[in-house]
Amino acid sequence: MNSANRDKIEEKIKNIPHKPGVYLWKNSANEVIYVGKAKDLRKRLSNYLNGSLNSYKTPKMLQEAIDFEVFITNTENDSFLLENNYIKQYSPKYNIKLQDDRHYPYLGIKIQKNGLLSIDKEYRIKNKTKDTYYYGPFSTNSNLEDLVDILQRNFTYQDGLVIKQSPYAESLKKYKKIIHILKFSDNDFINQLTVLRDKNSKLNNFELAQQYHNTIQTLQKIKQSQVVELETYKNIDVFSFKKINDDFTIQIVFYRYGIQVGSLHFFCDSLDLQIQDFIAEYLNNYYRRNIVPNNILLDEEYRDLNFEDAFINNIIIFPKSGILKEVITLANINNENNIKLNYNEWKYKHSNTQDAWDELESILNNGNPIKEIFIFDNSHSALKSSGGVACCWQNAKQIEYKSFSFNHEVEFAQMNKHSDVQLMYLTVFKFINEYSSNLDKNTIFIVDGAIAQINEAKYALKENEIDYIKVYGLVKNDKHKTSYLINDANEILEISPKVFTLLSLMQKNVDDFAKSAMHKRYKANSRKNSLLNIKGIGQQTESKLLNVFKNYADIKNATYEQLAQVIDKKKAKMIYDEYHK
């Protein structure tokens, strides 16, 4: 910020009212580089210039900023929500970016508006109501899917059929029972599952028996980690923060009714922040997108921290002794251990990744800054359960909340040709319809595929009258690994090993996301195809048929005589009539 800009900003600040709101610092390219909120906008912005915030905000940001914009709000809560929206919209380079935690799911239990109970595995926390309960987050190696399926089977099905109507009082009773189960105050539910596991094993329903077994193991593992002295604490998040060189390392441990359900560990750029200021900003950002617990535990050395958000101030505990001090100490030990094991490797990769992004700007965008890269991929199983995804990358980091997933089954069935090429057209076309207002000449598209996929993406852009987006392709070899990068003239582009590593990571992540989305579609279709939706058909009958026919499609196509060879004639007729009306 030169003296001329400083004088202009000082004059501008004089016209800002002493009211709550949100401010956006901008650079010479009119890009938003930092978003903040304040109880008093004029006071906060003045502090940037008089030096009061020099230890709080990076000097690099102040050197780059040449202007600002403000939005006045009625309340501090309104400014909190607006700040969150702008951070999501702009992903400013000087706001602390949270690491990828979308792979750590919650168990979500809700009573819906129609009174029905829903039980799901959820990655994104939606608006929480009095009839919503989230349990987690869970580690990636847990059998959460089995737990969800078993809870659904026990609480959302009756006599093999999905419950489609339920009085609110009945759903509330089940809702409370599930929460009681998750407190692990007794073994009643585990004992119930053990009986069902053994029963299904004797009936040769081995797949279902294994599912019960996995769930029992998950529940027993969770219960074994229960800290009895913490049972009275509903939800506790324990944070350990350490500064190492110019970076920070964060360890988070989650306790629910004394049970450690998961833990996360991250490294993060310091942005020249002091550790106290880093902690304040990190927690503010973290709880924008995650469930706020009953209590947050921090080491006593940070007792003098001051958070703008009252809701955080009111729930933080700085334990000096006892069991709470013990869990803080354990989190610190784990944090220090992670530094020894992983910091040097993270630092090396992080430095190389940023260099690779800078090279990509030269290769893909003529040396101009890249606003964002969207990489597209499709997934299907023998051209069934078809769909596509798009993942967003900014400043060498994947932006999780800008991930898109599309179901193409209806449109794909109506098309004359059926191949991955046509799926790419649908994916890009649907993405443009949803996101076009945010695209500009510094947005880059990369498709998972060769020149045919590039052409389909360009055709989708042309149909939407967009001619300023550059499209590239990442081609895989016969082992399904990243091989090379091409442009829309089908020319192979020269790239360094650093860039190749970054592109390989981008391609792997979008491929994983596409496969995960396909699995969800397949699972949804399986539930929709389930014979349990036919009145009078139970789990045992379905299992017998699947053991013989292997899949629902062959059961649907079977003759009455073929079905009657496996199950009794009455049920065979019911199933045959259902699929041959």
Secondary structure, DSSP 8 states (H G I E B T S, - for coil): --HHHHHHHHHHHTTS-SS-EEEEEE-TT--EEEEEEESSHHHHHHHHHHTTTTTTS-HHHHHH--EEEEEE-SSHHHHHHHHHHHHHHH--TTS------TTS-EEEEEE-TTS-EEEEEESS-----TTEEEE----TTS-HHHHHHHHHHHHTEETTEE-----HHHHHHHHHHHHHHHHTSSSHHHHHHHHHHHHHHHTT-HHHHHHHHHHHHHHHHHHHTB-GGGTT-SEEEEEEEEEETTEEEEEEEEEETTEEEEEEEEEEE-TT--HHHHHHHHHHHHHHHS---SEEE--GGGTT---S-HHHHTTEE---SHHHHHHHHHHHHHHHHHHHHHHHHHHHHHHHHHHHHHHHHHHHHTTS---EEEEEEEEEETTEEEEEEEEEEETTEEEEEEEEEEE-HHHHHHSS--SHHHHHHHHHHHHHHHHGGG--TTEEEEEESSHHHHHHHHHHHHHTT----EEEEEEE-TTSSEEEEE-TT--B----HHHHHHHHHHHHHHHHHHHHHHHHHHHHHHHHH-GGGSTT--HHHHHHHHHHH-SHHHHHH--HHHHHTTS-HHHHHHHHHHH--
